[in-house]
Amino acid sequence: MSDLHTVEIAAVLRQLTARLIASDDLDEALEDLVETAADLVEGASWCAVTLVRSGGPSTAAASPGLPEALLDGEGDGGPSMEAIRTRDLILADDLAAETRWPSWRTRALAAGVKAVLSVPVDIDEQVIGALTVFCAEPGRFNSDVGLAAMLVAEHAGLLLSAVLDRGRRAGAHAELTEALADGETVNRAVGIMMVQRACSAEAALEVLRSTASRLDLPLTTVAARLVQTVERRVGP
């Protein structure tokens, strides 16, 4: 869409909220985000989300049909990484006349991309990224599209943070259920940790898991050692 107005931008935000509000799967939520953001521009356009996590930057989600040449990262630099680095909107409305990112720009033009817009997305302290819209024609990114992209990215960051939190809590609950199903020893160890640390079962399990990982031992072994230590202290 072009010449976006307040009502249209609000409709985009409502659509994004409806898609993400109940999700607890970050990957699915990112796919919904790129599908929504690609509709900000008329004509052939694509969208991608780049995330920077512990393993470095990577394309976490992309519109169907996005040229493969743009899925391989940005090498010596590109609009997504610049948006992440500067925390600001990055716009190149005509890549043929652009001088930034020479290597990436050459690949983009060869793949049929003529314009690009990228905005930062902050999900939480551990996950940051950028939302990037690619267009097959130059001159499509007016001020309304730029504003809409920034609003979508900011709104998406809040929603994705909630999605990530729900996913982590669901994962912790599943791990707790699985661990407790492993046997009475893990169950007792979790109970001991809850009493010692005055914490929840999920937090107690996380302490046991972290210890097991640090010692490179099975969770059941760590649990058994904790139970045995407490039993020796208590005595007969």
C-alpha positions in Angstrom: 0.0 0.0 0.0 1.2 3.6 -0.6 0.2 7.0 0.9 -0.5 5.2 4.2 -2.8 7.1 6.5 -3.4 6.8 10.3 -6.4 4.5 9.9 -4.4 2.2 7.5 -1.4 2.1 9.8 -3.7 1.3 12.8 -5.2 -1.6 10.7 -1.7 -3.0 10.1 -0.9 -2.9 13.8 -4.2 -4.5 14.7 -3.6 -7.3 12.2 -0.1 -7.9 13.6 -1.4 -8.0 17.1 -4.1 -10.5 16.2 -1.5 -12.8 14.7 1.0 -12.6 17.5 -1.0 -12.1 20.6 -1.6 -15.8 21.5 1.5 -17.3 19.9 4.3 -18.9 22.0 6.4 -19.9 19.0 9.0 -17.2 18.0 9.6 -18.7 14.5 5.9 -18.7 13.6 5.5 -15.2 15.0 8.4 -14.0 12.8 6.8 -15.5 9.8 3.6 -13.6 10.6 5.6 -10.4 11.0 7.3 -10.6 7.6 4.0 -11.4 5.9 2.4 -8.4 7.4 5.3 -6.0 6.8 5.6 -7.0 3.1 2.2 -5.5 2.5 3.4 -2.0 3.5 4.6 -1.4 -0.1 2.7 -1.7 -3.4 4.1 -3.9 -6.1 6.6 -6.7 -5.9 8.2 -6.6 -2.4 9.6 -8.9 0.2 10.5 -8.8 3.8 13.0 -10.4 6.1 13.9 -10.3 9.8 17.6 -10.5 10.8 18.3 -11.5 14.4 21.5 -11.2 16.3 21.8 -13.9 19.0 24.7 -15.8 20.6 25.7 -17.4 17.3 25.8 -14.1 15.4 23.4 -12.5 12.9 21.2 -14.7 10.7 18.0 -14.4 8.7 15.3 -15.7 11.1 12.3 -15.3 8.7 11.8 -14.2 5.1 8.9 -13.7 2.7 8.4 -16.5 0.1 10.2 -15.5 -3.1 12.9 -13.4 -1.5 15.9 -13.9 -3.7 18.3 -16.5 -2.2 21.2 -14.2 -2.7 19.8 -12.0 0.1 19.4 -14.9 2.5 23.1 -15.5 2.9 23.8 -12.5 5.2 25.3 -9.2 4.4 29.0 -9.9 4.4 30.9 -6.7 4.6 27.8 -4.8 5.6 24.3 -4.1 4.5 21.1 -2.2 5.5 20.0 -4.7 8.1 23.3 -4.7 10.0 23.5 -0.9 9.8 20.0 -0.6 11.3 21.0 -2.9 14.1 24.2 -1.1 14.7 22.8 2.5 14.5 19.4 1.7 16.0 17.9 3.9 13.3 15.8 3.7 10.1 18.0 2.9 7.1 16.6 3.8 3.6 17.9 3.4 0.1 15.1 4.3 -2.3 17.2 3.7 -5.4 20.0 1.1 -5.0 21.3 1.9 -8.5 22.3 5.4 -7.2 23.4 4.1 -3.8 27.1 4.1 -2.7 26.8 2.2 0.6 27.3 -1.5 1.0 29.0 -2.1 -2.4 29.2 -5.9 -2.2 25.7 -6.4 -0.8 24.2 -3.8 -3.2 25.7 -5.6 -6.2 24.1 -8.9 -5.1 20.8 -7.1 -4.4 20.6 -5.4 -7.8 21.5 -8.6 -9.6 18.7 -10.3 -7.7 16.1 -7.7 -8.9 15.9 -5.6 -5.7 15.9 -1.9 -6.5 15.1 -0.4 -3.1 15.4 -1.3 0.6 14.3 -0.1 4.0 15.4 -1.5 7.3 14.4 -0.6 10.9 15.7 -2.0 14.2 13.6 -4.5 16.2 14.3 -4.9 19.9 12.9 -8.1 21.4 14.8 -8.4 24.7 18.2 -7.9 26.1 19.4 -11.2 24.5 17.7 -10.9 21.1 17.9 -7.8 18.8 17.4 -7.5 15.1 16.1 -5.6 12.1 13.0 -5.7 10.0 13.9 -5.2 6.3 11.6 -4.5 3.4 12.9 -5.0 -0.2 11.2 -3.6 -3.3 11.5 -4.6 -6.9 11.0 -0.9 -8.0 12.8 2.2 -6.9 10.9 5.2 -5.5 8.3 3.2 -3.5 9.4 4.2 0.0 7.7 7.5 0.9 7.6 9.0 4.4 4.4 7.2 5.3 5.9 3.8 4.5 9.0 4.7 6.6 6.8 5.8 9.5 4.6 2.7 9.2 7.7 0.4 9.2 9.1 2.1 12.4 5.7 1.7 14.1 5.4 -1.9 13.0 8.9 -2.7 14.2 8.4 -1.1 17.6 5.0 -2.8 18.1 6.4 -6.1 16.9 9.3 -5.8 19.3 6.8 -5.7 22.3 4.7 -8.5 20.9 7.7 -10.7 20.1 9.1 -10.2 23.6 5.9 -11.5 25.0 6.0 -14.4 22.5 9.5 -15.3 23.5 8.6 -15.1 27.2 5.6 -17.4 26.7 7.8 -19.8 24.7 10.4 -19.9 27.5 7.8 -20.5 30.2 6.2 -23.2 28.1 9.6 -24.8 27.5 10.5 -24.6 31.2 7.1 -26.2 32.1 7.7 -29.0 29.6 11.2 -29.6 30.9 9.9 -29.7 34.5 7.2 -32.3 33.5 9.7 -34.4 31.7 12.3 -34.2 34.5 9.8 -35.2 37.2 8.6 -38.1 35.0 12.2 -39.4 35.0 11.8 -40.6 38.6 11.4 -40.0 42.2 15.0 -38.8 42.7 14.7 -35.8 40.4 11.3 -35.0 42.0 12.9 -35.1 45.5 15.9 -33.0 44.3 13.6 -30.3 42.9 11.7 -30.3 46.3 15.0 -29.8 48.2 16.0 -26.9 46.0 12.7 -25.3 46.4 13.0 -25.4 50.2 16.7 -24.3 50.2 16.2 -21.4 47.8 12.5 -20.5 48.4 11.9 -20.7 44.7 9.5 -22.2 42.2 9.8 -25.7 40.8 10.8 -24.3 37.4 13.6 -22.3 39.0 14.7 -25.2 41.1 14.9 -27.4 38.0 16.9 -24.7 36.2 19.5 -24.7 39.0 19.8 -28.5 38.7 20.1 -28.3 34.9 22.7 -25.6 35.1 24.8 -27.6 37.6 24.5 -30.7 35.4 25.6 -28.8 32.4 28.5 -27.2 34.2 29.7 -30.6 35.6 29.0 -32.4 32.3 26.8 -34.9 34.2 23.3 -36.3 33.6 20.6 -34.5 35.4 19.6 -37.7 37.3 23.2 -38.0 38.6 23.2 -34.5 40.0 19.8 -35.0 41.5 20.9 -38.3 43.2 24.0 -36.6 44.6 22.0 -33.8 46.1 19.5 -36.2 47.7 22.3 -38.3 49.1 24.1 -35.2 50.5 20.9 -34.0 52.3 20.1 -37.5 53.6 23.7 -37.8 55.1 23.3 -34.4 56.8 19.9 -35.4 58.3 21.2 -38.8 59.3 19.2 -41.8 60.5 
